């Protein structure tokens, strides 16, 4: 939930040190569109709150933007406000990546 993320940002502002964010969309295929859209939306929100790209790790299958079923090729549109949240999102790990192997 976006409001929970924003609440975390408010608490994090009071903390010292560098902040890091890990965003993971753990599903694939067109029917799970919203999962990858949410991760892209959160990335946009996190950047607006001043977290630099080098402190954001983003993992997603990345099969939605150019999916044959996507009527707006090359984009992922936010359900909340109908804007493209995919453009400019750096994807650190995509495709058939075993997340467990990356974390250990």
N, C-alpha and C positions, 0 to 999 in steps of 0.2 A: 504494500500500500504506500502510495507516494507520501501521504501525510506522516507515516511512520519514519520514512527516510528524512523528511524535512525536520522532524523532531530530533533525529539523531544528529543532523547538522547543527542545530541550535545547541545541543549539548557539547558537540565536538568543538565549537567555537571557543568554549571556555577551557579547553584542554591545550596544553603546550605540546610542542613536537610536531613532526611531520605526519601527515595523514595519508593513508593508503586505502584504496578501494578495490575490491575484487568483485566483478560482475559476472555472473554465470547464467546463461540460458541453457539448461540441460536437456532440451528437447529439440526435435527437428520435424520437418514436414509441414506442409501448408496448414493443416488443421491445428497446428500449434503456433500459428502466426503471432498471437498475442504475447507469448513468452519472449520471443526475440524482440518484439516491439517494445515490451516493457524494459528490457535491458538497454536498448538504444535510448529510450526516453530517460531512464535513470542516468545514463552517461551524460546526456545533454544537461540535466539538472545539476549533476555533480560538477561539471565544468563551469556552469554559471555561478557555482558557489566557491570557485577558486582553486579546486583541486587540479593540479597540472596533469597532462597526459601521461607523463613519466611516472605518476603515482597511481595510475588506474590500470588494472589488468582486466581485460575483457575477453571472455570465452563464449563463443556461440557457434552453432553449426554453420550459420551463414548460408542457408539455402532458401531464404524467403524473398529477398530483394529481386533476385533474377529467376524466381520460380515461374514456370509456364502459366500457372494460375494467377499470377500477380497482374492486375490490370494497370498498375503504375510501375512498369519495369524499372528496376534500379533503385527503387525506394522502399522504405517501410514507413507506413503512415500511422501516426499516433491516433488511437481511437478517441482519445480525450479531446484533441483539438484539430484533427485532420491535417497535421503538418508532417513533413518528411523528417523523421528522427534518425534515419540511417546515414545520410550524407555527412561525411567528415568523421564518422566513428572509426577509430583505429581498432582493428580486431587483432588481438595478440595471438589467440589460438582459435582455429576454425576447423571445420570438417570432422573427420573421424579421429579426434584426439582423445586419448584416454586421460581424463582429468585426474584420476588417482595417480597415474604415473608422473604427471606434472607436479603434483603436490608433495610427493615423497622423493 
